[in-house]
Amino acid sequence: MRSLIRRIKKTYHMAEPHESKAVLDNVAFLSWLQVITYLLPMVILPYLFRVLEPEKFGLIAFAQAFVQYFMILADYGFNISATKEISLCHNEKVKINKVFGAVMTIKTALTFLSSLILGVVVYFVPKFNNDGMVYVLSFGAVVGNALFPVWFFQGTEKMKYIANLNIIGQIIYAISIFSFVKGPQDYLMVPVINSVVFLTTGLWGQYIVLKEFGVSFQWPGYKDTQRQLKAGWNIFISNVAINAYTTTRVFAVGLLTNNTMTGFYSIAERIANVVQTFPLSSFSQAIFPRLSKIFHRNKTGALEIMQHIQHITINISLICLPLIFIFTPFIVRVVCGGNYPPTVLSLRFLLISVFFISANAFRVQFLLVCGKTDIYSRIHITMAIIGLPLIIILISYFSYVGAAIATAVIEAGVFTITYFTLKKLTF
């Protein structure tokens, strides 16, 4: 533990004082956000699982996994590429207006395209047509997510806006769920509430950018649009590849089993996501724009900072994950209201994958910091090509537990490839 504390202090002092303060302030804001947004689901998830029952809960989870693909399309690669660009020019108003106009125009066009694809799938494919309203009502989350300018707030390092808006949204969501969802017959209220919350925070975020930051929307020219598309392309392809072995897990379980099995698996995955993202996600979001600036002026220093942060993350995982692994049966019993051994086994395999993700998070991010988006893309495309068939095969043999086994294998592969790739890079 003393060694871990020394590493944290050393990492803190490796950056300039104002940089350290900015990062720590943003980590604090985002960590507070995650305390709220991940404690609330731990109350809401058991409630929804019991009230909706596994079948309807699984249907909602399947619909959310489906619309996640459209979120990826509408986001393109801007949460990385536009964040980085804004971080490097956030004092130049003209450039900011151009970036904002181009990014929002492209995101709007991609959201419209997504709605057309959704309509075709729901209308023509029986699997989706039978429960068409669930998917249509869930699509509001895609629109709201496209509107929410998280990339702008990250680029300007104003994480408090992300925290405040999401905390308000999560509180509204929780109150609405407990107020309007009383039984399986109310299952359509879940996507309605989720979509309304996403739309509200998205529009509010746009208002803050335009009014408080004084950004002006400008119709982008062809060159600006082309530049943004090119900048985000490798990230977009990587996101598609990543989701081929992440979001697809729930989607594949839903296609190959049934809604009830999907409900049990999605519970395990959501618990694992809580463990994975807190506090890793807040630190990752906060450090990315600042590390990009440091790399711009001192490549070796940025690499050293990344390595220290990664070591800290690994040490924290080695302390926390074994304890969670031991108490997995108790956690599942509390959330699900009963003993479900396959769910416990799934969660344990997913916790193994969480370790590899945590042990690799900042190495992967550093490929983006140093502009190696092509390498970043190739790593995830390779694992998608391997991982997607693996997920389908293992689900076919082991039901939803197979999805968890595949996840552990895939994340171990991503870790191994990234580790040796980064060791070979020169700057």
C-alpha positions as a Markdown table, in Angstrom:
| # | Residue | x | y | z |
|---|---|---|---|---|
| 1 | Met | 0.0 | 0.0 | 0.0 |
| 2 | Arg | 2.9 | 2.4 | 0.8 |
| 3 | Ser | 4.3 | 1.7 | -2.6 |
| 4 | Leu | 1.0 | 2.5 | -4.2 |
| 5 | Ile | 0.8 | 5.8 | -2.4 |
| 6 | Arg | 4.3 | 6.7 | -3.5 |
| 7 | Arg | 3.4 | 6.0 | -7.1 |
| 8 | Ile | 0.3 | 8.3 | -6.9 |
| 9 | Lys | 2.4 | 11.1 | -5.5 |
| 10 | Lys | 5.1 | 10.7 | -8.0 |
| 11 | Thr | 2.6 | 10.7 | -10.9 |
| 12 | Tyr | 1.0 | 13.8 | -9.5 |
| 13 | His | 4.3 | 15.7 | -9.4 |
| 14 | Met | 5.4 | 14.7 | -12.9 |
| 15 | Ala | 3.0 | 17.2 | -14.5 |
| 16 | Glu | 3.0 | 21.0 | -14.1 |
| 17 | Pro | 1.1 | 22.2 | -11.0 |
| 18 | His | -1.8 | 23.7 | -12.9 |
| 19 | Glu | -2.0 | 20.5 | -15.0 |
| 20 | Ser | -2.1 | 18.3 | -12.0 |
| 21 | Lys | -4.8 | 20.5 | -10.4 |
| 22 | Ala | -6.9 | 20.5 | -13.6 |
| 23 | Val | -6.7 | 16.7 | -13.9 |
| 24 | Leu | -7.5 | 16.1 | -10.2 |
| 25 | Asp | -10.4 | 18.5 | -10.3 |
| 26 | Asn | -11.8 | 16.8 | -13.3 |
| 27 | Val | -11.3 | 13.3 | -11.7 |
| 28 | Ala | -13.1 | 14.6 | -8.7 |
| 29 | Phe | -16.1 | 15.8 | -10.7 |
| 30 | Leu | -16.3 | 12.6 | -12.8 |
| 31 | Ser | -15.8 | 10.4 | -9.8 |
| 32 | Trp | -18.6 | 12.1 | -8.0 |
| 33 | Leu | -20.7 | 11.6 | -11.1 |
| 34 | Gln | -19.9 | 7.9 | -11.1 |
| 35 | Val | -20.7 | 7.5 | -7.4 |
| 36 | Ile | -24.2 | 8.8 | -8.2 |
| 37 | Thr | -24.7 | 7.1 | -11.6 |
| 38 | Tyr | -23.4 | 3.7 | -10.5 |
| 39 | Leu | -24.9 | 3.6 | -7.0 |
| 40 | Leu | -28.3 | 4.5 | -8.4 |
| 41 | Pro | -28.3 | 1.6 | -10.8 |
| 42 | Met | -27.4 | -0.8 | -8.0 |
| 43 | Val | -30.7 | 0.3 | -6.4 |
| 44 | Ile | -32.6 | 0.4 | -9.7 |
| 45 | Leu | -31.3 | -2.9 | -11.2 |
| 46 | Pro | -32.7 | -5.1 | -8.4 |
| 47 | Tyr | -36.0 | -3.2 | -8.5 |
| 48 | Leu | -36.4 | -3.5 | -12.3 |
| 49 | Phe | -35.3 | -7.2 | -12.3 |
| 50 | Arg | -37.9 | -8.1 | -9.8 |
| 51 | Val | -40.7 | -5.8 | -11.1 |
| 52 | Leu | -40.3 | -6.5 | -14.8 |
| 53 | Glu | -39.3 | -10.2 | -14.3 |
| 54 | Pro | -36.4 | -11.7 | -16.2 |
| 55 | Glu | -38.2 | -11.9 | -19.6 |
| 56 | Lys | -39.2 | -8.3 | -19.9 |
| 57 | Phe | -35.9 | -7.2 | -18.3 |
| 58 | Gly | -34.0 | -9.2 | -20.9 |
| 59 | Leu | -36.1 | -7.6 | -23.7 |
| 60 | Ile | -35.2 | -4.1 | -22.5 |
| 61 | Ala | -31.5 | -5.1 | -22.3 |
| 62 | Phe | -31.6 | -6.6 | -25.8 |
| 63 | Ala | -33.2 | -3.4 | -27.1 |
| 64 | Gln | -30.6 | -1.2 | -25.4 |
| 65 | Ala | -27.8 | -3.3 | -26.9 |
| 66 | Phe | -29.4 | -2.9 | -30.3 |
| 67 | Val | -29.7 | 0.9 | -30.2 |
| 68 | Gln | -26.1 | 1.0 | -28.9 |
| 69 | Tyr | -25.0 | 0.2 | -32.4 |
| 70 | Phe | -26.7 | 3.4 | -33.6 |
| 71 | Met | -25.0 | 5.4 | -30.8 |
| 72 | Ile | -21.7 | 4.2 | -32.2 |
| 73 | Leu | -22.6 | 5.3 | -35.7 |
| 74 | Ala | -23.8 | 8.7 | -34.6 |
| 75 | Asp | -20.8 | 9.3 | -32.3 |
| 76 | Tyr | -18.5 | 8.3 | -35.1 |
| 77 | Gly | -15.0 | 8.8 | -33.6 |
| 78 | Phe | -15.6 | 12.3 | -32.3 |
| 79 | Asn | -15.4 | 11.5 | -28.6 |
| 80 | Ile | -11.7 | 10.9 | -29.2 |
| 81 | Ser | -10.8 | 12.9 | -32.3 |
| 82 | Ala | -12.8 | 16.0 | -31.6 |
| 83 | Thr | -11.9 | 15.9 | -27.9 |
| 84 | Lys | -8.2 | 16.0 | -28.9 |
| 85 | Glu | -8.7 | 18.8 | -31.4 |
| 86 | Ile | -10.6 | 21.0 | -29.0 |
| 87 | Ser | -8.0 | 20.4 | -26.3 |
| 88 | Leu | -5.3 | 21.7 | -28.6 |
| 89 | Cys | -7.2 | 24.8 | -29.8 |
| 90 | His | -9.7 | 25.6 | -27.0 |
| 91 | Asn | -8.4 | 29.3 | -26.8 |
| 92 | Glu | -9.0 | 29.9 | -30.6 |
| 93 | Lys | -12.7 | 30.8 | -31.0 |
| 94 | Val | -12.8 | 30.6 | -34.8 |
| 95 | Lys | -11.3 | 27.1 | -34.9 |
| 96 | Ile | -13.7 | 26.0 | -32.1 |
| 97 | Asn | -16.7 | 27.2 | -34.1 |
| 98 | Lys | -15.6 | 25.3 | -37.1 |
| 99 | Val | -15.0 | 22.1 | -35.2 |
| 100 | Phe | -18.3 | 22.4 | -33.4 |
| 101 | Gly | -20.3 | 23.1 | -36.6 |
| 102 | Ala | -18.7 | 20.2 | -38.6 |
| 103 | Val | -19.0 | 17.7 | -35.8 |
| 104 | Met | -22.6 | 18.5 | -35.0 |
| 105 | Thr | -23.6 | 18.5 | -38.7 |
| 106 | Ile | -22.1 | 15.1 | -39.2 |
| 107 | Lys | -23.6 | 13.7 | -36.0 |
| 108 | Thr | -27.0 | 14.9 | -37.1 |
| 109 | Ala | -26.7 | 13.3 | -40.5 |
| 110 | Leu | -25.6 | 10.0 | -39.0 |
| 111 | Thr | -28.5 | 10.1 | -36.5 |
| 112 | Phe | -31.0 | 10.5 | -39.3 |
| 113 | Leu | -29.3 | 7.7 | -41.2 |
| 114 | Ser | -29.6 | 5.5 | -38.0 |
| 115 | Ser | -33.3 | 6.2 | -37.8 |
| 116 | Leu | -33.8 | 5.0 | -41.4 |
| 117 | Ile | -31.9 | 1.8 | -40.7 |
| 118 | Leu | -33.9 | 1.2 | -37.5 |
| 119 | Gly | -37.2 | 1.7 | -39.3 |
| 120 | Val | -36.2 | -0.8 | -42.0 |
| 121 | Val | -35.0 | -3.5 | -39.5 |
| 122 | Val | -38.1 | -3.1 | -37.2 |
| 123 | Tyr | -40.5 | -3.2 | -40.2 |
| 124 | Phe | -39.0 | -6.1 | -42.1 |
| 125 | Val | -37.4 | -8.4 | -39.5 |
| 126 | Pro | -39.9 | -10.5 | -37.5 |
| 127 | Lys | -37.6 | -10.7 | -34.4 |
| 128 | Phe | -37.8 | -6.9 | -34.1 |
| 129 | Asn | -41.2 | -6.3 | -35.6 |
| 130 | Asn | -42.9 | -8.4 | -32.8 |
| 131 | Asp | -41.7 | -5.9 | -30.2 |
| 132 | Gly | -41.3 | -2.9 | -32.5 |
| 133 | Met | -42.3 | -0.2 | -30.0 |
| 134 | Val | -39.5 | -1.2 | -27.6 |
| 135 | Tyr | -36.9 | -0.4 | -30.2 |
| 136 | Val | -38.6 | 2.8 | -31.5 |
| 137 | Leu | -39.0 | 4.2 | -28.0 |
| 138 | Ser | -35.4 | 3.3 | -27.2 |
| 139 | Phe | -34.1 | 5.3 | -30.1 |
| 140 | Gly | -34.6 | 8.6 | -28.3 |
| 141 | Ala | -31.4 | 7.7 | -26.4 |
| 142 | Val | -29.5 | 7.8 | -29.6 |
| 143 | Val | -30.7 | 11.3 | -30.5 |
| 144 | Gly | -30.0 | 12.6 | -27.0 |
| 145 | Asn | -26.6 | 11.0 | -26.9 |
| 146 | Ala | -25.7 | 12.6 | -30.3 |
| 147 | Leu | -26.8 | 16.0 | -29.0 |
| 148 | Phe | -24.8 | 15.7 | -25.7 |
| 149 | Pro | -21.4 | 17.4 | -26.4 |
| 150 | Val | -19.3 | 15.3 | -24.1 |
| 151 | Trp | -16.4 | 15.7 | -26.5 |
| 152 | Phe | -16.5 | 19.5 | -26.2 |
| 153 | Phe | -16.6 | 19.4 | -22.3 |
| 154 | Gln | -13.7 | 16.9 | -22.3 |
| 155 | Gly | -11.7 | 18.9 | -24.8 |
| 156 | Thr | -12.1 | 22.1 | -22.7 |
| 157 | Glu | -11.6 | 20.2 | -19.5 |
| 158 | Lys | -14.9 | 21.4 | -18.0 |
| 159 | Met | -15.9 | 18.0 | -16.7 |
| 160 | Lys | -18.2 | 19.6 | -14.1 |
| 161 | Tyr | -20.8 | 20.1 | -16.8 |
| 162 | Ile | -20.7 | 16.4 | -17.7 |
| 163 | Ala | -21.0 | 15.5 | -14.0 |
| 164 | Asn | -23.8 | 18.0 | -13.2 |
| 165 | Leu | -26.0 | 17.2 | -16.2 |
| 166 | Asn | -25.6 | 13.4 | -15.8 |
| 167 | Ile | -26.3 | 13.5 | -12.1 |
| 168 | Ile | -29.5 | 15.5 | -12.6 |
| 169 | Gly | -30.5 | 13.1 | -15.4 |
| 170 | Gln | -29.8 | 10.0 | -13.3 |
| 171 | Ile | -31.9 | 11.4 | -10.4 |
| 172 | Ile | -34.8 | 12.1 | -12.7 |
| 173 | Tyr | -34.4 | 8.6 | -14.2 |
| 174 | Ala | -34.5 | 6.9 | -10.8 |
| 175 | Ile | -37.5 | 8.9 | -9.5 |
| 176 | Ser | -39.4 | 8.2 | -12.8 |
| 177 | Ile | -38.6 | 4.5 | -12.7 |
| 178 | Phe | -39.8 | 4.1 | -9.1 |
| 179 | Ser | -42.9 | 6.2 | -9.9 |
| 180 | Phe | -44.1 | 4.8 | -13.2 |
| 181 | Val | -42.8 | 1.2 | -13.5 |
| 182 | Lys | -44.9 | -1.0 | -11.2 |
| 183 | Gly | -45.1 | -4.3 | -13.1 |
| 184 | Pro | -44.2 | -6.2 | -16.3 |
| 185 | Gln | -47.1 | -4.4 | -18.0 |
| 186 | Asp | -45.1 | -1.1 | -17.6 |
| 187 | Tyr | -42.0 | -2.3 | -19.5 |
| 188 | Leu | -42.4 | 0.3 | -22.3 |
| 189 | Met | -42.0 | 3.0 | -19.7 |
| 190 | Val | -38.4 | 2.1 | -19.2 |
| 191 | Pro | -37.2 | 3.1 | -22.8 |
| 192 | Val | -39.6 | 6.1 | -22.7 |
| 193 | Ile | -38.0 | 7.4 | -19.4 |
| 194 | Asn | -34.5 | 6.6 | -20.7 |
| 195 | Ser | -35.0 | 8.4 | -23.9 |
| 196 | Val | -36.6 | 11.5 | -22.3 |
| 197 | Val | -33.6 | 11.8 | -19.9 |
| 198 | Phe | -31.1 | 11.4 | -22.7 |
| 199 | Leu | -32.9 | 14.1 | -24.8 |
| 200 | Thr | -33.2 | 16.5 | -21.9 |
| 201 | Thr | -29.5 | 16.3 | -20.9 |
| 202 | Gly | -28.5 | 16.5 | -24.6 |
| 203 | Leu | -30.4 | 19.6 | -25.3 |
| 204 | Trp | -29.3 | 21.2 | -22.0 |
| 205 | Gly | -25.7 | 20.4 | -23.0 |
| 206 | Gln | -26.1 | 22.2 | -26.3 |
| 207 | Tyr | -27.6 | 25.2 | -24.6 |
| 208 | Ile | -24.5 | 25.4 | -22.3 |
| 209 | Val | -22.1 | 25.2 | -25.2 |
| 210 | Leu | -23.9 | 27.9 | -27.2 |
| 211 | Lys | -24.7 | 30.3 | -24.4 |
| 212 | Glu | -22.1 | 29.9 | -21.6 |
| 213 | Phe | -19.2 | 29.1 | -23.9 |
| 214 | Gly | -20.3 | 31.6 | -26.6 |
| 215 | Val | -19.8 | 29.0 | -29.3 |
| 216 | Ser | -21.5 | 29.8 | -32.6 |
| 217 | Phe | -22.8 | 27.1 | -34.9 |
| 218 | Gln | -21.5 | 27.5 | -38.4 |
| 219 | Trp | -22.4 | 25.4 | -41.4 |
| 220 | Pro | -19.2 | 23.6 | -42.3 |
| 221 | Gly | -17.6 | 23.7 | -45.7 |
| 222 | Tyr | -16.7 | 20.6 | -47.6 |
| 223 | Lys | -13.0 | 20.7 | -46.4 |
| 224 | Asp | -14.0 | 21.0 | -42.7 |
| 225 | Thr | -16.4 | 18.1 | -43.0 |
| 226 | Gln | -13.9 | 16.0 | -44.8 |
| 227 | Arg | -11.2 | 16.7 | -42.3 |
| 228 | Gln | -13.4 | 15.7 | -39.3 |
| 229 | Leu | -14.5 | 12.6 | -41.0 |
| 230 | Lys | -10.9 | 11.6 | -41.8 |
| 231 | Ala | -9.8 | 12.5 | -38.3 |
| 232 | Gly | -12.4 | 10.3 | -36.7 |
| 233 | Trp | -12.4 | 7.4 | -39.2 |
| 234 | Asn | -9.8 | 5.1 | -37.5 |
| 235 | Ile | -11.5 | 5.7 | -34.1 |
| 236 | Phe | -14.9 | 4.9 | -35.6 |
| 237 | Ile | -13.7 | 1.7 | -37.2 |
| 238 | Ser | -12.1 | 0.8 | -33.8 |
| 239 | Asn | -15.3 | 1.5 | -32.0 |
| 240 | Val | -17.2 | -0.7 | -34.4 |
| 241 | Ala | -14.7 | -3.5 | -33.9 |
| 242 | Ile | -14.7 | -3.0 | -30.1 |
| 243 | Asn | -18.5 | -3.2 | -30.0 |
| 244 | Ala | -18.3 | -6.3 | -32.1 |
| 245 | Tyr | -17.1 | -8.1 | -29.0 |
| 246 | Thr | -18.6 | -5.9 | -26.3 |
| 247 | Thr | -22.2 | -4.7 | -27.1 |
| 248 | Thr | -22.6 | -7.8 | -29.3 |
| 249 | Arg | -22.4 | -10.1 | -26.3 |
| 250 | Val | -25.9 | -9.1 | -25.0 |
| 251 | Phe | -27.2 | -8.9 | -28.5 |
| 252 | Ala | -25.8 | -12.4 | -29.4 |
| 253 | Val | -27.3 | -13.9 | -26.2 |
| 254 | Gly | -30.6 | -12.3 | -27.1 |
| 255 | Leu | -30.5 | -13.7 | -30.7 |
| 256 | Leu | -29.2 | -17.2 | -29.7 |
| 257 | Thr | -31.2 | -17.8 | -26.5 |
| 258 | Asn | -34.3 | -16.0 | -25.2 |
| 259 | Asn | -35.2 | -12.9 | -23.3 |
| 260 | Thr | -35.1 | -14.6 | -19.9 |
| 261 | Met | -31.5 | -15.8 | -20.5 |
| 262 | Thr | -30.6 | -12.3 | -21.8 |
| 263 | Gly | -32.0 | -10.8 | -18.6 |
| 264 | Phe | -29.7 | -13.0 | -16.4 |
| 265 | Tyr | -26.6 | -12.4 | -18.5 |
| 266 | Ser | -27.2 | -8.6 | -18.7 |
| 267 | Ile | -27.4 | -8.4 | -14.9 |
| 268 | Ala | -24.0 | -10.0 | -14.7 |
| 269 | Glu | -22.6 | -7.7 | -17.3 |
| 270 | Arg | -24.0 | -4.6 | -15.7 |
| 271 | Ile | -22.5 | -5.4 | -12.4 |
| 272 | Ala | -19.2 | -6.0 | -14.0 |
| 273 | Asn | -19.5 | -2.7 | -15.8 |
| 274 | Val | -19.9 | -0.9 | -12.5 |
| 275 | Val | -16.7 | -2.5 | -11.2 |
| 276 | Gln | -14.9 | -1.7 | -14.5 |
| 277 | Thr | -15.8 | 1.9 | -14.9 |
| 278 | Phe | -15.5 | 3.2 | -11.4 |
| 279 | Pro | -13.2 | 5.0 | -10.9 |
| 280 | Leu | -11.2 | 4.0 | -14.0 |
| 281 | Ser | -13.5 | 5.8 | -16.5 |
| 282 | Ser | -13.4 | 9.1 | -14.7 |
| 283 | Phe | -9.6 | 9.1 | -14.5 |
| 284 | Ser | -9.4 | 8.0 | -18.1 |
| 285 | Gln | -11.7 | 10.8 | -19.4 |
| 286 | Ala | -9.9 | 13.4 | -17.3 |
| 287 | Ile | -6.4 | 12.5 | -18.2 |
| 288 | Phe | -6.8 | 12.1 | -22.0 |
| 289 | Pro | -7.0 | 15.8 | -23.0 |
| 290 | Arg | -4.3 | 16.8 | -20.6 |
| 291 | Leu | -2.0 | 14.0 | -21.6 |
| 292 | Ser | -2.5 | 15.0 | -25.3 |
| 293 | Lys | -1.1 | 18.5 | -24.4 |
| 294 | Ile | 1.8 | 17.1 | -22.5 |
| 295 | Phe | 2.7 | 14.7 | -25.3 |
| 296 | His | 2.6 | 17.7 | -27.7 |
| 297 | Arg | 5.6 | 19.3 | -25.9 |
| 298 | Asn | 7.3 | 16.3 | -24.2 |
| 299 | Lys | 6.8 | 12.8 | -25.6 |
| 300 | Thr | 9.0 | 11.0 | -23.2 |
| 301 | Gly | 7.4 | 12.7 | -20.2 |
| 302 | Ala | 3.9 | 11.8 | -21.4 |
| 303 | Leu | 4.9 | 8.2 | -21.8 |
| 304 | Glu | 6.4 | 8.1 | -18.3 |
| 305 | Ile | 3.2 | 9.6 | -16.8 |
| 306 | Met | 1.1 | 7.0 | -18.7 |
| 307 | Gln | 3.2 | 4.2 | -17.3 |
| 308 | His | 2.9 | 5.4 | -13.7 |
| 309 | Ile | -0.9 | 5.8 | -14.0 |
| 310 | Gln | -1.2 | 2.3 | -15.5 |
| 311 | His | 0.8 | 0.8 | -12.6 |
| 312 | Ile | -1.5 | 2.5 | -10.1 |
| 313 | Thr | -4.5 | 1.1 | -11.9 |
| 314 | Ile | -3.1 | -2.5 | -11.9 |
| 315 | Asn | -2.3 | -2.3 | -8.2 |
| 316 | Ile | -5.8 | -1.1 | -7.3 |
| 317 | Ser | -7.3 | -3.9 | -9.4 |
| 318 | Leu | -5.1 | -6.5 | -7.6 |
| 319 | Ile | -6.5 | -5.2 | -4.3 |
| 320 | Cys | -10.2 | -4.9 | -5.2 |
| 321 | Leu | -11.1 | -7.5 | -7.8 |
| 322 | Pro | -10.2 | -10.6 | -5.7 |
| 323 | Leu | -12.5 | -9.4 | -2.9 |
| 324 | Ile | -15.4 | -8.8 | -5.4 |
| 325 | Phe | -14.7 | -12.2 | -6.9 |
| 326 | Ile | -15.1 | -13.9 | -3.5 |
| 327 | Phe | -18.4 | -12.0 | -2.7 |
| 328 | Thr | -19.9 | -12.6 | -6.2 |
| 329 | Pro | -22.6 | -15.1 | -5.0 |
| 330 | Phe | -23.7 | -12.6 | -2.3 |
| 331 | Ile | -23.8 | -9.7 | -4.9 |
| 332 | Val | -25.9 | -11.7 | -7.3 |
| 333 | Arg | -28.3 | -12.8 | -4.6 |
| 334 | Val | -28.8 | -9.2 | -3.5 |
| 335 | Val | -29.4 | -7.9 | -7.0 |
| 336 | Cys | -31.4 | -10.8 | -8.4 |
| 337 | Gly | -33.2 | -11.9 | -5.2 |
| 338 | Gly | -32.1 | -15.5 | -5.5 |
| 339 | Asn | -29.4 | -18.0 | -6.1 |
| 340 | Tyr | -28.4 | -18.2 | -9.8 |
| 341 | Pro | -25.2 | -20.2 | -10.2 |
| 342 | Pro | -24.8 | -19.5 | -14.0 |
| 343 | Thr | -25.1 | -15.7 | -13.3 |
| 344 | Val | -22.4 | -16.0 | -10.6 |
| 345 | Leu | -20.1 | -17.9 | -12.9 |
| 346 | Ser | -20.7 | -15.4 | -15.7 |
| 347 | Leu | -19.9 | -12.5 | -13.4 |
| 348 | Arg | -16.7 | -14.2 | -12.3 |
| 349 | Phe | -15.5 | -14.6 | -15.8 |
| 350 | Leu | -16.4 | -11.0 | -16.5 |
| 351 | Leu | -14.4 | -9.9 | -13.5 |
| 352 | Ile | -11.3 | -11.6 | -15.0 |
| 353 | Ser | -11.9 | -9.5 | -18.2 |
| 354 | Val | -12.2 | -6.4 | -16.0 |
| 355 | Phe | -8.7 | -7.0 | -14.7 |
| 356 | Phe | -7.3 | -7.1 | -18.2 |
| 357 | Ile | -9.2 | -4.0 | -19.2 |
| 358 | Ser | -8.0 | -2.1 | -16.2 |
| 359 | Ala | -4.4 | -3.3 | -16.7 |
| 360 | Asn | -4.5 | -2.1 | -20.3 |
| 361 | Ala | -6.7 | 1.0 | -20.3 |
| 362 | Phe | -4.0 | 3.7 | -20.3 |
| 363 | Arg | -1.8 | 1.8 | -22.7 |
| 364 | Val | -4.6 | 1.7 | -25.2 |
| 365 | Gln | -5.4 | 5.3 | -24.6 |
| 366 | Phe | -1.8 | 6.3 | -25.2 |
| 367 | Leu | -1.9 | 5.0 | -28.7 |
| 368 | Leu | -4.6 | 7.7 | -29.3 |
| 369 | Val | -2.6 | 10.3 | -27.5 |
| 370 | Cys | 0.4 | 9.8 | -29.7 |
| 371 | Gly | -1.7 | 9.7 | -32.9 |
| 372 | Lys | -1.3 | 6.0 | -33.6 |
| 373 | Thr | -4.9 | 5.6 | -34.5 |
| 374 | Asp | -4.1 | 3.1 | -37.3 |
| 375 | Ile | -2.4 | 0.8 | -34.8 |
| 376 | Tyr | -5.2 | 1.2 | -32.3 |
| 377 | Ser | -7.7 | 0.3 | -35.1 |
| 378 | Arg | -5.8 | -2.7 | -36.3 |
| 379 | Ile | -5.6 | -4.2 | -32.7 |
| 380 | His | -9.4 | -4.0 | -32.2 |
| 381 | Ile | -10.2 | -5.1 | -35.7 |
| 382 | Thr | -8.0 | -8.2 | -35.2 |
| 383 | Met | -9.7 | -9.0 | -31.9 |
| 384 | Ala | -13.2 | -8.5 | -33.4 |
| 385 | Ile | -12.4 | -10.9 | -36.2 |
| 386 | Ile | -11.3 | -13.5 | -33.6 |
| 387 | Gly | -13.8 | -12.5 | -30.9 |
| 388 | Leu | -17.1 | -12.4 | -32.7 |
| 389 | Pro | -17.0 | -16.0 | -33.9 |
| 390 | Leu | -15.7 | -17.0 | -30.5 |
| 391 | Ile | -18.7 | -15.4 | -28.7 |
| 392 | Ile | -21.2 | -17.1 | -31.0 |
| 393 | Ile | -19.6 | -20.5 | -30.7 |
| 394 | Leu | -19.3 | -20.4 | -26.9 |
| 395 | Ile | -22.9 | -19.1 | -26.5 |
| 396 | Ser | -24.0 | -22.0 | -28.7 |
| 397 | Tyr | -22.2 | -24.5 | -26.4 |
| 398 | Phe | -22.5 | -22.9 | -22.9 |
| 399 | Ser | -25.5 | -20.6 | -23.2 |
| 400 | Tyr | -25.0 | -17.1 | -21.8 |
| 401 | Val | -22.0 | -18.2 | -19.6 |
| 402 | Gly | -20.2 | -18.7 | -23.0 |
| 403 | Ala | -20.4 | -15.0 | -23.6 |
| 404 | Ala | -18.6 | -14.3 | -20.3 |
| 405 | Ile | -15.9 | -16.9 | -21.1 |
| 406 | Ala | -15.3 | -15.4 | -24.5 |
| 407 | Thr | -15.0 | -11.9 | -23.0 |
| 408 | Ala | -12.2 | -13.0 | -20.6 |
| 409 | Val | -10.3 | -14.6 | -23.5 |
| 410 | Ile | -10.8 | -11.6 | -25.8 |
| 411 | Glu | -9.7 | -9.0 | -23.3 |
| 412 | Ala | -6.6 | -11.1 | -22.4 |
| 413 | Gly | -5.8 | -11.0 | -26.1 |
| 414 | Val | -6.2 | -7.2 | -26.4 |
| 415 | Phe | -4.0 | -6.8 | -23.4 |
| 416 | Thr | -1.2 | -9.0 | -24.8 |
| 417 | Ile | -1.2 | -7.4 | -28.3 |
| 418 | Thr | -1.3 | -3.9 | -26.9 |
| 419 | Tyr | 1.5 | -4.5 | -24.4 |
| 420 | Phe | 3.9 | -5.8 | -27.0 |
| 421 | Thr | 2.9 | -3.3 | -29.6 |
| 422 | Leu | 3.6 | -0.4 | -27.3 |
| 423 | Lys | 7.0 | -1.7 | -26.3 |
| 424 | Lys | 8.1 | -1.7 | -30.0 |
| 425 | Leu | 6.9 | 1.9 | -30.6 |
| 426 | Thr | 9.4 | 4.8 | -30.8 |
| 427 | Phe | 8.6 | 8.4 | -30.6 |
